Amino acid sequence: MTVIDLTPAEHEHSAAIDEAARWLAITPKRQRDKPAVPLLRERFGLTAAEACQAIAAANLILARAV
């Protein structure tokens, strides 16, 4: 019996997370009208968990920039 994996490919989600992380890293807090998780969910269509991953990635981007 062959098992077919119907879950989306990981790279499909990571592109949106990466885009959200880059946006979050370059957008000053004063230009954001909501807390990060709801904002990323709305703006990029992420789940709460994906928004948290994007926030963590944005923090890494900012840490490397120093």
mmCIF file as Biopython writes it, N, C-alpha, C and O atoms, coordinates in Angstrom:
data_model
#
loop_
_atom_site.group_PDB
_atom_site.id
_atom_site.type_symbol
_atom_site.label_atom_id
_atom_site.label_alt_id
_atom_site.label_comp_id
_atom_site.label_asym_id
_atom_site.label_entity_id
_atom_site.label_seq_id
_atom_site.pdbx_PDB_ins_code
_atom_site.Cartn_x
_atom_site.Cartn_y
_atom_site.Cartn_z
_atom_site.occupancy
_atom_site.B_iso_or_equiv
_atom_site.auth_seq_id
_atom_site.auth_asym_id
_atom_site.pdbx_PDB_model_num
ATOM 1   N N  . MET A ? 1  ? 0.836  -1.176 0.000  1.0 0.0 1  A 1 
ATOM 2   C CA . MET A ? 1  ? 0.000  0.000  0.000  1.0 0.0 1  A 1 
ATOM 3   C C  . MET A ? 1  ? 0.886  1.246  0.000  1.0 0.0 1  A 1 
ATOM 4   O O  . MET A ? 1  ? 1.806  1.356  0.810  1.0 0.0 1  A 1 
ATOM 5   N N  . THR A ? 2  ? 0.616  2.157  -0.883 1.0 0.0 2  A 1 
ATOM 6   C CA . THR A ? 2  ? 1.381  3.387  -0.994 1.0 0.0 2  A 1 
ATOM 7   C C  . THR A ? 2  ? 0.721  4.480  -0.160 1.0 0.0 2  A 1 
ATOM 8   O O  . THR A ? 2  ? -0.491 4.682  -0.227 1.0 0.0 2  A 1 
ATOM 9   N N  . VAL A ? 3  ? 1.535  5.182  0.625  1.0 0.0 3  A 1 
ATOM 10  C CA . VAL A ? 3  ? 1.032  6.283  1.435  1.0 0.0 3  A 1 
ATOM 11  C C  . VAL A ? 3  ? 1.357  7.583  0.713  1.0 0.0 3  A 1 
ATOM 12  O O  . VAL A ? 3  ? 2.503  7.814  0.325  1.0 0.0 3  A 1 
ATOM 13  N N  . ILE A ? 4  ? 0.357  8.422  0.535  1.0 0.0 4  A 1 
ATOM 14  C CA . ILE A ? 4  ? 0.544  9.699  -0.145 1.0 0.0 4  A 1 
ATOM 15  C C  . ILE A ? 4  ? 0.478  10.811 0.891  1.0 0.0 4  A 1 
ATOM 16  O O  . ILE A ? 4  ? -0.495 10.921 1.638  1.0 0.0 4  A 1 
ATOM 17  N N  . ASP A ? 5  ? 1.496  11.615 0.929  1.0 0.0 5  A 1 
ATOM 18  C CA . ASP A ? 5  ? 1.552  12.745 1.868  1.0 0.0 5  A 1 
ATOM 19  C C  . ASP A ? 5  ? 0.893  13.953 1.220  1.0 0.0 5  A 1 
ATOM 20  O O  . ASP A ? 5  ? 1.401  14.485 0.233  1.0 0.0 5  A 1 
ATOM 21  N N  . LEU A ? 6  ? -0.235 14.389 1.769  1.0 0.0 6  A 1 
ATOM 22  C CA . LEU A ? 6  ? -0.959 15.512 1.206  1.0 0.0 6  A 1 
ATOM 23  C C  . LEU A ? 6  ? -0.692 16.826 1.924  1.0 0.0 6  A 1 
ATOM 24  O O  . LEU A ? 6  ? -1.310 17.843 1.609  1.0 0.0 6  A 1 
ATOM 25  N N  . THR A ? 7  ? 0.222  16.814 2.885  1.0 0.0 7  A 1 
ATOM 26  C CA . THR A ? 7  ? 0.551  18.053 3.579  1.0 0.0 7  A 1 
ATOM 27  C C  . THR A ? 7  ? 1.380  18.937 2.662  1.0 0.0 7  A 1 
ATOM 28  O O  . THR A ? 7  ? 2.146  18.426 1.845  1.0 0.0 7  A 1 
ATOM 29  N N  . PRO A ? 8  ? 1.240  20.269 2.781  1.0 0.0 8  A 1 
ATOM 30  C CA . PRO A ? 8  ? 1.998  21.156 1.904  1.0 0.0 8  A 1 
ATOM 31  C C  . PRO A ? 8  ? 3.503  21.025 2.138  1.0 0.0 8  A 1 
ATOM 32  O O  . PRO A ? 8  ? 3.960  20.707 3.236  1.0 0.0 8  A 1 
ATOM 33  N N  . ALA A ? 9  ? 4.231  21.273 1.102  1.0 0.0 9  A 1 
ATOM 34  C CA . ALA A ? 9  ? 5.696  21.216 1.213  1.0 0.0 9  A 1 
ATOM 35  C C  . ALA A ? 9  ? 6.187  22.292 2.171  1.0 0.0 9  A 1 
ATOM 36  O O  . ALA A ? 9  ? 5.641  23.395 2.209  1.0 0.0 9  A 1 
ATOM 37  N N  . GLU A ? 10 ? 7.195  21.977 2.927  1.0 0.0 10 A 1 
ATOM 38  C CA . GLU A ? 10 ? 7.735  22.914 3.920  1.0 0.0 10 A 1 
ATOM 39  C C  . GLU A ? 10 ? 8.199  24.214 3.287  1.0 0.0 10 A 1 
ATOM 40  O O  . GLU A ? 10 ? 8.047  25.281 3.881  1.0 0.0 10 A 1 
ATOM 41  N N  . HIS A ? 11 ? 8.763  24.137 2.089  1.0 0.0 11 A 1 
ATOM 42  C CA . HIS A ? 11 ? 9.273  25.354 1.450  1.0 0.0 11 A 1 
ATOM 43  C C  . HIS A ? 11 ? 8.162  26.324 1.066  1.0 0.0 11 A 1 
ATOM 44  O O  . HIS A ? 11 ? 8.409  27.523 0.938  1.0 0.0 11 A 1 
ATOM 45  N N  . GLU A ? 12 ? 6.948  25.825 0.883  1.0 0.0 12 A 1 
ATOM 46  C CA . GLU A ? 12 ? 5.836  26.722 0.564  1.0 0.0 12 A 1 
ATOM 47  C C  . GLU A ? 12 ? 5.542  27.648 1.727  1.0 0.0 12 A 1 
ATOM 48  O O  . GLU A ? 12 ? 5.234  28.823 1.531  1.0 0.0 12 A 1 
ATOM 49  N N  . HIS A ? 13 ? 5.636  27.125 2.929  1.0 0.0 13 A 1 
ATOM 50  C CA . HIS A ? 13 ? 5.393  27.933 4.114  1.0 0.0 13 A 1 
ATOM 51  C C  . HIS A ? 13 ? 6.602  28.809 4.433  1.0 0.0 13 A 1 
ATOM 52  O O  . HIS A ? 13 ? 6.443  29.951 4.864  1.0 0.0 13 A 1 
ATOM 53  N N  . SER A ? 14 ? 7.778  28.295 4.230  1.0 0.0 14 A 1 
ATOM 54  C CA . SER A ? 14 ? 8.957  29.044 4.622  1.0 0.0 14 A 1 
ATOM 55  C C  . SER A ? 14 ? 9.136  30.320 3.806  1.0 0.0 14 A 1 
ATOM 56  O O  . SER A ? 14 ? 9.708  31.287 4.309  1.0 0.0 14 A 1 
ATOM 57  N N  . ALA A ? 15 ? 8.670  30.350 2.581  1.0 0.0 15 A 1 
ATOM 58  C CA . ALA A ? 15 ? 8.799  31.569 1.779  1.0 0.0 15 A 1 
ATOM 59  C C  . ALA A ? 15 ? 7.986  32.699 2.391  1.0 0.0 15 A 1 
ATOM 60  O O  . ALA A ? 15 ? 8.464  33.832 2.465  1.0 0.0 15 A 1 
ATOM 61  N N  . ALA A ? 16 ? 6.776  32.413 2.826  1.0 0.0 16 A 1 
ATOM 62  C CA . ALA A ? 16 ? 5.940  33.437 3.457  1.0 0.0 16 A 1 
ATOM 63  C C  . ALA A ? 16 ? 6.527  33.858 4.793  1.0 0.0 16 A 1 
ATOM 64  O O  . ALA A ? 16 ? 6.493  35.039 5.141  1.0 0.0 16 A 1 
ATOM 65  N N  . ILE A ? 17 ? 7.060  32.917 5.538  1.0 0.0 17 A 1 
ATOM 66  C CA . ILE A ? 17 ? 7.680  33.225 6.823  1.0 0.0 17 A 1 
ATOM 67  C C  . ILE A ? 17 ? 8.915  34.087 6.611  1.0 0.0 17 A 1 
ATOM 68  O O  . ILE A ? 17 ? 9.126  35.058 7.337  1.0 0.0 17 A 1 
ATOM 69  N N  . ASP A ? 18 ? 9.728  33.742 5.625  1.0 0.0 18 A 1 
ATOM 70  C CA . ASP A ? 18 ? 10.928 34.530 5.321  1.0 0.0 18 A 1 
ATOM 71  C C  . ASP A ? 18 ? 10.570 35.952 4.892  1.0 0.0 18 A 1 
ATOM 72  O O  . ASP A ? 18 ? 11.212 36.914 5.312  1.0 0.0 18 A 1 
ATOM 73  N N  . GLU A ? 19 ? 9.547  36.077 4.059  1.0 0.0 19 A 1 
ATOM 74  C CA . GLU A ? 19 ? 9.118  37.400 3.611  1.0 0.0 19 A 1 
ATOM 75  C C  . GLU A ? 19 ? 8.616  38.228 4.798  1.0 0.0 19 A 1 
ATOM 76  O O  . GLU A ? 19 ? 8.938  39.410 4.919  1.0 0.0 19 A 1 
ATOM 77  N N  . ALA A ? 20 ? 7.835  37.605 5.658  1.0 0.0 20 A 1 
ATOM 78  C CA . ALA A ? 20 ? 7.314  38.301 6.838  1.0 0.0 20 A 1 
ATOM 79  C C  . ALA A ? 20 ? 8.449  38.707 7.772  1.0 0.0 20 A 1 
ATOM 80  O O  . ALA A ? 20 ? 8.424  39.797 8.343  1.0 0.0 20 A 1 
ATOM 81  N N  . ALA A ? 21 ? 9.432  37.848 7.927  1.0 0.0 21 A 1 
ATOM 82  C CA . ALA A ? 21 ? 10.574 38.153 8.795  1.0 0.0 21 A 1 
ATOM 83  C C  . ALA A ? 21 ? 11.363 39.340 8.263  1.0 0.0 21 A 1 
ATOM 84  O O  . ALA A ? 21 ? 11.745 40.229 9.024  1.0 0.0 21 A 1 
ATOM 85  N N  . ARG A ? 22 ? 11.606 39.353 6.966  1.0 0.0 22 A 1 
ATOM 86  C CA . ARG A ? 22 ? 12.345 40.476 6.374  1.0 0.0 22 A 1 
ATOM 87  C C  . ARG A ? 22 ? 11.562 41.775 6.535  1.0 0.0 22 A 1 
ATOM 88  O O  . ARG A ? 22 ? 12.134 42.810 6.876  1.0 0.0 22 A 1 
ATOM 89  N N  . TRP A ? 23 ? 10.252 41.722 6.290  1.0 0.0 23 A 1 
ATOM 90  C CA . TRP A ? 23 ? 9.413  42.914 6.438  1.0 0.0 23 A 1 
ATOM 91  C C  . TRP A ? 23 ? 9.437  43.409 7.882  1.0 0.0 23 A 1 
ATOM 92  O O  . TRP A ? 23 ? 9.568  44.607 8.134  1.0 0.0 23 A 1 
ATOM 93  N N  . LEU A ? 24 ? 9.312  42.484 8.818  1.0 0.0 24 A 1 
ATOM 94  C CA . LEU A ? 24 ? 9.302  42.850 10.233 1.0 0.0 24 A 1 
ATOM 95  C C  . LEU A ? 24 ? 10.645 43.457 10.652 1.0 0.0 24 A 1 
ATOM 96  O O  . LEU A ? 24 ? 10.682 44.396 11.447 1.0 0.0 24 A 1 
ATOM 97  N N  . ALA A ? 25 ? 11.726 42.926 10.126 1.0 0.0 25 A 1 
ATOM 98  C CA . ALA A ? 25 ? 13.058 43.414 10.488 1.0 0.0 25 A 1 
ATOM 99  C C  . ALA A ? 25 ? 13.313 44.829 9.976  1.0 0.0 25 A 1 
ATOM 100 O O  . ALA A ? 25 ? 14.041 45.591 10.611 1.0 0.0 25 A 1 
ATOM 101 N N  . ILE A ? 26 ? 12.729 45.187 8.846  1.0 0.0 26 A 1 
ATOM 102 C CA . ILE A ? 26 ? 13.019 46.510 8.272  1.0 0.0 26 A 1 
ATOM 103 C C  . ILE A ? 26 ? 11.945 47.555 8.568  1.0 0.0 26 A 1 
ATOM 104 O O  . ILE A ? 26 ? 12.143 48.739 8.297  1.0 0.0 26 A 1 
ATOM 105 N N  . THR A ? 27 ? 10.809 47.127 9.122  1.0 0.0 27 A 1 
ATOM 106 C CA . THR A ? 27 ? 9.722  48.064 9.390  1.0 0.0 27 A 1 
ATOM 107 C C  . THR A ? 27 ? 9.793  48.526 10.847 1.0 0.0 27 A 1 
ATOM 108 O O  . THR A ? 27 ? 9.655  47.710 11.758 1.0 0.0 27 A 1 
ATOM 109 N N  . PRO A ? 28 ? 10.004 49.814 11.074 1.0 0.0 28 A 1 
ATOM 110 C CA . PRO A ? 28 ? 10.076 50.313 12.456 1.0 0.0 28 A 1 
ATOM 111 C C  . PRO A ? 28 ? 8.767  50.057 13.218 1.0 0.0 28 A 1 
ATOM 112 O O  . PRO A ? 28 ? 7.685  50.068 12.632 1.0 0.0 28 A 1 
ATOM 113 N N  . LYS A ? 29 ? 8.885  49.831 14.516 1.0 0.0 29 A 1 
ATOM 114 C CA . LYS A ? 29 ? 7.704  49.562 15.342 1.0 0.0 29 A 1 
ATOM 115 C C  . LYS A ? 29 ? 6.678  50.680 15.256 1.0 0.0 29 A 1 
ATOM 116 O O  . LYS A ? 29 ? 5.476  50.415 15.296 1.0 0.0 29 A 1 
ATOM 117 N N  . ARG A ? 30 ? 7.121  51.905 15.141 1.0 0.0 30 A 1 
ATOM 118 C CA . ARG A ? 30 ? 6.181  53.030 15.098 1.0 0.0 30 A 1 
ATOM 119 C C  . ARG A ? 30 ? 5.311  53.008 13.840 1.0 0.0 30 A 1 
ATOM 120 O O  . ARG A ? 30 ? 4.279  53.678 13.792 1.0 0.0 30 A 1 
ATOM 121 N N  . GLN A ? 31 ? 5.715  52.246 12.827 1.0 0.0 31 A 1 
ATOM 122 C CA . GLN A ? 31 ? 4.930  52.152 11.595 1.0 0.0 31 A 1 
ATOM 123 C C  . GLN A ? 31 ? 3.981  50.951 11.596 1.0 0.0 31 A 1 
ATOM 124 O O  . GLN A ? 31 ? 3.257  50.728 10.625 1.0 0.0 31 A 1 
ATOM 125 N N  . ARG A ? 32 ? 3.987  50.188 12.676 1.0 0.0 32 A 1 
ATOM 126 C CA . ARG A ? 32 ? 3.099  49.023 12.777 1.0 0.0 32 A 1 
ATOM 127 C C  . ARG A ? 32 ? 1.917  49.392 13.663 1.0 0.0 32 A 1 
ATOM 128 O O  . ARG A ? 32 ? 2.099  49.907 14.766 1.0 0.0 32 A 1 
ATOM 129 N N  . ASP A ? 33 ? 0.717  49.132 13.182 1.0 0.0 33 A 1 
ATOM 130 C CA . ASP A ? 33 ? -0.473 49.540 13.912 1.0 0.0 33 A 1 
ATOM 131 C C  . ASP A ? 33 ? -1.064 48.466 14.826 1.0 0.0 33 A 1 
ATOM 132 O O  . ASP A ? 33 ? -2.070 48.709 15.493 1.0 0.0 33 A 1 
ATOM 133 N N  . LYS A ? 34 ? -0.450 47.283 14.863 1.0 0.0 34 A 1 
ATOM 134 C CA . LYS A ? 34 ? -0.934 46.173 15.686 1.0 0.0 34 A 1 
ATOM 135 C C  . LYS A ? 34 ? 0.255  45.429 16.279 1.0 0.0 34 A 1 
ATOM 136 O O  . LYS A ? 34 ? 1.385  45.600 15.820 1.0 0.0 34 A 1 
ATOM 137 N N  . PRO A ? 35 ? 0.010  44.603 17.296 1.0 0.0 35 A 1 
ATOM 138 C CA . PRO A ? 35 ? 1.071  43.703 17.774 1.0 0.0 35 A 1 
ATOM 139 C C  . PRO A ? 35 ? 1.519  42.778 16.635 1.0 0.0 35 A 1 
ATOM 140 O O  . PRO A ? 35 ? 0.767  42.527 15.693 1.0 0.0 35 A 1 
ATOM 141 N N  . ALA A ? 36 ? 2.726  42.289 16.735 1.0 0.0 36 A 1 
ATOM 142 C CA . ALA A ? 36 ? 3.359  41.558 15.631 1.0 0.0 36 A 1 
ATOM 143 C C  . ALA A ? 36 ? 2.580  40.326 15.174 1.0 0.0 36 A 1 
ATOM 144 O O  . ALA A ? 36 ? 2.391  40.143 13.971 1.0 0.0 36 A 1 
ATOM 145 N N  . VAL A ? 37 ? 2.128  39.487 16.082 1.0 0.0 37 A 1 
ATOM 146 C CA . VAL A ? 37 ? 1.474  38.237 15.657 1.0 0.0 37 A 1 
ATOM 147 C C  . VAL A ? 37 ? 0.191  38.519 14.863 1.0 0.0 37 A 1 
ATOM 148 O O  . VAL A ? 37 ? 0.048  38.005 13.754 1.0 0.0 37 A 1 
ATOM 149 N N  . PRO A ? 38 ? -0.745 39.316 15.393 1.0 0.0 38 A 1 
ATOM 150 C CA . PRO A ? 38 ? -1.937 39.578 14.590 1.0 0.0 38 A 1 
ATOM 151 C C  . PRO A ? 38 ? -1.624 40.294 13.273 1.0 0.0 38 A 1 
ATOM 152 O O  . PRO A ? 38 ? -2.267 40.038 12.255 1.0 0.0 38 A 1 
ATOM 153 N N  . LEU A ? 39 ? -0.649 41.177 13.298 1.0 0.0 39 A 1 
ATOM 154 C CA . LEU A ? 39 ? -0.273 41.912 12.091 1.0 0.0 39 A 1 
ATOM 155 C C  . LEU A ? 39 ? 0.269  40.969 11.018 1.0 0.0 39 A 1 
ATOM 156 O O  . LEU A ? 39 ? -0.126 41.057 9.855  1.0 0.0 39 A 1 
ATOM 157 N N  . LEU A ? 40 ? 1.166  40.075 11.403 1.0 0.0 40 A 1 
ATOM 158 C CA . LEU A ? 40 ? 1.742  39.128 10.436 1.0 0.0 40 A 1 
ATOM 159 C C  . LEU A ? 40 ? 0.705  38.138 9.934  1.0 0.0 40 A 1 
ATOM 160 O O  . LEU A ? 40 ? 0.730  37.739 8.770  1.0 0.0 40 A 1 
ATOM 161 N N  . ARG A ? 41 ? -0.200 37.745 10.809 1.0 0.0 41 A 1 
ATOM 162 C CA . ARG A ? 41 ? -1.265 36.829 10.380 1.0 0.0 41 A 1 
ATOM 163 C C  . ARG A ? 41 ? -2.138 37.492 9.320  1.0 0.0 41 A 1 
ATOM 164 O O  . ARG A ? 41 ? -2.493 36.876 8.315  1.0 0.0 41 A 1 
ATOM 165 N N  . GLU A ? 42 ? -2.475 38.746 9.558  1.0 0.0 42 A 1 
ATOM 166 C CA . GLU A ? 42 ? -3.331 39.471 8.627  1.0 0.0 42 A 1 
ATOM 167 C C  . GLU A ? 42 ? -2.604 39.819 7.327  1.0 0.0 42 A 1 
ATOM 168 O O  . GLU A ? 42 ? -3.125 39.608 6.232  1.0 0.0 42 A 1 
ATOM 169 N N  . ARG A ? 43 ? -1.415 40.345 7.467  1.0 0.0 43 A 1 
ATOM 170 C CA . ARG A ? 43 ? -0.677 40.864 6.308  1.0 0.0 43 A 1 
ATOM 171 C C  . ARG A ? 43 ? -0.122 39.761 5.406  1.0 0.0 43 A 1 
ATOM 172 O O  . ARG A ? 43 ? -0.099 39.906 4.184  1.0 0.0 43 A 1 
ATOM 173 N N  . PHE A ? 44 ? 0.328  38.647 6.020  1.0 0.0 44 A 1 
ATOM 174 C CA . PHE A ? 44 ? 0.991  37.595 5.246  1.0 0.0 44 A 1 
ATOM 175 C C  . PHE A ? 44 ? 0.230  36.271 5.226  1.0 0.0 44 A 1 
ATOM 176 O O  . PHE A ? 44 ? 0.686  35.307 4.611  1.0 0.0 44 A 1 
ATOM 177 N N  . GLY A ? 45 ? -0.919 36.215 5.889  1.0 0.0 45 A 1 
ATOM 178 C CA . GLY A ? 45 ? -1.720 34.997 5.900  1.0 0.0 45 A 1 
ATOM 179 C C  . GLY A ? 45 ? -1.085 33.853 6.663  1.0 0.0 45 A 1 
ATOM 180 O O  . GLY A ? 45 ? -1.282 32.689 6.311  1.0 0.0 45 A 1 
ATOM 181 N N  . LEU A ? 46 ? -0.330 34.164 7.698  1.0 0.0 46 A 1 
ATOM 182 C CA . LEU A ? 46 ? 0.359  33.140 8.478  1.0 0.0 46 A 1 
ATOM 183 C C  . LEU A ? 46 ? -0.525 32.627 9.611  1.0 0.0 46 A 1 
ATOM 184 O O  . LEU A ? 46 ? -1.474 33.294 10.026 1.0 0.0 46 A 1 
ATOM 185 N N  . THR A ? 47 ? -0.204 31.449 10.099 1.0 0.0 47 A 1 
ATOM 186 C CA . THR A ? 47 ? -0.818 30.958 11.326 1.0 0.0 47 A 1 
ATOM 187 C C  . THR A ? 47 ? -0.103 31.639 12.490 1.0 0.0 47 A 1 
ATOM 188 O O  . THR A ? 47 ? 0.914  32.304 12.294 1.0 0.0 47 A 1 
ATOM 189 N N  . ALA A ? 48 ? -0.629 31.475 13.685 1.0 0.0 48 A 1 
ATOM 190 C CA . ALA A ? 48 ? 0.028  32.059 14.856 1.0 0.0 48 A 1 
ATOM 191 C C  . ALA A ? 48 ? 1.431  31.468 15.033 1.0 0.0 48 A 1 
ATOM 192 O O  . ALA A ? 48 ? 2.381  32.188 15.343 1.0 0.0 48 A 1 
ATOM 193 N N  . ALA A ? 49 ? 1.549  30.172 14.836 1.0 0.0 49 A 1 
ATOM 194 C CA . ALA A ? 49 ? 2.859  29.519 14.977 1.0 0.0 49 A 1 
ATOM 195 C C  . ALA A ? 49 ? 3.845  30.036 13.917 1.0 0.0 49 A 1 
ATOM 196 O O  . ALA A ? 49 ? 5.016  30.268 14.217 1.0 0.0 49 A 1 
ATOM 197 N N  . GLU A ? 50 ? 3.371  30.212 12.690 1.0 0.0 50 A 1 
ATOM 198 C CA . GLU A ? 50 ? 4.236  30.732 11.630 1.0 0.0 50 A 1 
ATOM 199 C C  . GLU A ? 50 ? 4.634  32.179 11.912 1.0 0.0 50 A 1 
ATOM 200 O O  . GLU A ? 50 ? 5.766  32.580 11.640 1.0 0.0 50 A 1 
ATOM 201 N N  . ALA A ? 51 ? 3.704  32.960 12.456 1.0 0.0 51 A 1 
ATOM 202 C CA . ALA A ? 51 ? 4.025  34.343 12.819 1.0 0.0 51 A 1 
ATOM 203 C C  . ALA A ? 51 ? 5.121  34.368 13.873 1.0 0.0 51 A 1 
ATOM 204 O O  . ALA A ? 51 ? 6.017  35.210 13.821 1.0 0.0 51 A 1 
ATOM 205 N N  . CYS A ? 52 ? 5.051  33.455 14.820 1.0 0.0 52 A 1 
ATOM 206 C CA . CYS A ? 52 ? 6.098  33.369 15.854 1.0 0.0 52 A 1 
ATOM 207 C C  . CYS A ? 52 ? 7.443  32.984 15.235 1.0 0.0 52 A 1 
ATOM 208 O O  . CYS A ? 52 ? 8.487  33.488 15.649 1.0 0.0 52 A 1 
ATOM 209 N N  . GLN A ? 53 ? 7.415  32.098 14.252 1.0 0.0 53 A 1 
ATOM 210 C CA . GLN A ? 53 ? 8.651  31.727 13.554 1.0 0.0 53 A 1 
ATOM 211 C C  . GLN A ? 53 ? 9.217  32.927 12.808 1.0 0.0 53 A 1 
ATOM 212 O O  . GLN A ? 53 ? 10.430 33.132 12.785 1.0 0.0 53 A 1 
ATOM 213 N N  . ALA A ? 54 ? 8.346  33.715 12.201 1.0 0.0 54 A 1 
ATOM 214 C CA . ALA A ? 54 ? 8.788  34.914 11.483 1.0 0.0 54 A 1 
ATOM 215 C C  . ALA A ? 54 ? 9.395  35.933 12.446 1.0 0.0 54 A 1 
ATOM 216 O O  . ALA A ? 54 ? 10.391 36.577 12.117 1.0 0.0 54 A 1 
ATOM 217 N N  . ILE A ? 55 ? 8.806  36.082 13.624 1.0 0.0 55 A 1 
ATOM 218 C CA . ILE A ? 55 ? 9.343  37.005 14.627 1.0 0.0 55 A 1 
ATOM 219 C C  . ILE A ? 55 ? 10.731 36.549 15.061 1.0 0.0 55 A 1 
ATOM 220 O O  . ILE A ? 55 ? 11.651 37.361 15.171 1.0 0.0 55 A 1 
ATOM 221 N N  . ALA A ? 56 ? 10.881 35.256 15.308 1.0 0.0 56 A 1 
ATOM 222 C CA . ALA A ? 56 ? 12.192 34.721 15.692 1.0 0.0 56 A 1 
ATOM 223 C C  . ALA A ? 56 ? 13.216 34.954 14.581 1.0 0.0 56 A 1 
ATOM 224 O O  . ALA A ? 56 ? 14.356 35.329 14.852 1.0 0.0 56 A 1 
ATOM 225 N N  . ALA A ? 57 ? 12.812 34.732 13.343 1.0 0.0 57 A 1 
ATOM 226 C CA . ALA A ? 57 ? 13.713 34.942 12.205 1.0 0.0 57 A 1 
ATOM 227 C C  . ALA A ? 57 ? 14.072 36.424 12.070 1.0 0.0 57 A 1 
ATOM 228 O O  . ALA A ? 57 ? 15.218 36.756 11.767 1.0 0.0 57 A 1 
ATOM 229 N N  . ALA A ? 58 ? 13.104 37.315 12.292 1.0 0.0 58 A 1 
ATOM 230 C CA . ALA A ? 58 ? 13.381 38.758 12.231 1.0 0.0 58 A 1 
ATOM 231 C C  . ALA A ? 58 ? 14.387 39.156 13.302 1.0 0.0 58 A 1 
ATOM 232 O O  . ALA A ? 58 ? 15.272 39.975 13.056 1.0 0.0 58 A 1 
ATOM 233 N N  . ASN A ? 59 ? 14.249 38.578 14.483 1.0 0.0 59 A 1 
ATOM 234 C CA . ASN A ? 59 ? 15.205 38.867 15.557 1.0 0.0 59 A 1 
ATOM 235 C C  . ASN A ? 59 ? 16.613 38.414 15.180 1.0 0.0 59 A 1 
ATOM 236 O O  . ASN A ? 59 ? 17.593 39.086 15.503 1.0 0.0 59 A 1 
ATOM 237 N N  . LEU A ? 60 ? 16.713 37.274 14.494 1.0 0.0 60 A 1 
ATOM 238 C CA . LEU A ? 60 ? 18.031 36.809 14.030 1.0 0.0 60 A 1 
ATOM 239 C C  . LEU A ? 60 ? 18.603 37.760 12.973 1.0 0.0 60 A 1 
ATOM 240 O O  . LEU A ? 60 ? 19.796 38.064 12.983 1.0 0.0 60 A 1 
ATOM 241 N N  . ILE A ? 61 ? 17.751 38.220 12.074 1.0 0.0 61 A 1 
ATOM 242 C CA . ILE A ? 61 ? 18.195 39.167 11.042 1.0 0.0 61 A 1 
ATOM 243 C C  . ILE A ? 61 ? 18.748 40.428 11.714 1.0 0.0 61 A 1 
ATOM 244 O O  . ILE A ? 61 ? 19.810 40.927 11.343 1.0 0.0 61 A 1 
ATOM 245 N N  . LEU A ? 62 ? 18.020 40.926 12.695 1.0 0.0 62 A 1 
ATOM 246 C CA . LEU A ? 62 ? 18.453 42.152 13.386 1.0 0.0 62 A 1 
ATOM 247 C C  . LEU A ? 62 ? 19.731 41.913 14.194 1.0 0.0 62 A 1 
ATOM 248 O O  . LEU A ? 62 ? 20.592 42.790 14.261 1.0 0.0 62 A 1 
ATOM 249 N N  . ALA A ? 63 ? 19.858 40.750 14.797 1.0 0.0 63 A 1 
ATOM 250 C CA . ALA A ? 63 ? 21.054 40.435 15.584 1.0 0.0 63 A 1 
ATOM 251 C C  . ALA A ? 63 ? 22.289 40.356 14.696 1.0 0.0 63 A 1 
ATOM 252 O O  . ALA A ? 63 ? 23.379 40.758 15.104 1.0 0.0 63 A 1 
ATOM 253 N N  . ARG A ? 64 ? 22.119 39.842 13.493 1.0 0.0 64 A 1 
ATOM 254 C CA . ARG A ? 64 ? 23.258 39.744 12.563 1.0 0.0 64 A 1 
ATOM 255 C C  . ARG A ? 64 ? 23.665 41.089 12.014 1.0 0.0 64 A 1 
ATOM 256 O O  . ARG A ? 64 ? 24.806 41.277 11.592 1.0 0.0 64 A 1 
ATOM 257 N N  . ALA A ? 65 ? 22.724 42.037 12.019 1.0 0.0 65 A 1 
ATOM 258 C CA . ALA A ? 65 ? 22.991 43.359 11.459 1.0 0.0 65 A 1 
ATOM 259 C C  . ALA A ? 65 ? 23.846 44.230 12.376 1.0 0.0 65 A 1 
ATOM 260 O O  . ALA A ? 65 ? 24.391 45.247 11.946 1.0 0.0 65 A 1 
ATOM 261 N N  . VAL A ? 66 ? 23.958 43.833 13.615 1.0 0.0 66 A 1 
ATOM 262 C CA . VAL A ? 66 ? 24.705 44.639 14.591 1.0 0.0 66 A 1 
ATOM 263 C C  . VAL A ? 66 ? 26.182 44.420 14.477 1.0 0.0 66 A 1 
ATOM 264 O O  . VAL A ? 66 ? 26.955 45.020 15.224 1.0 0.0 66 A 1 
#
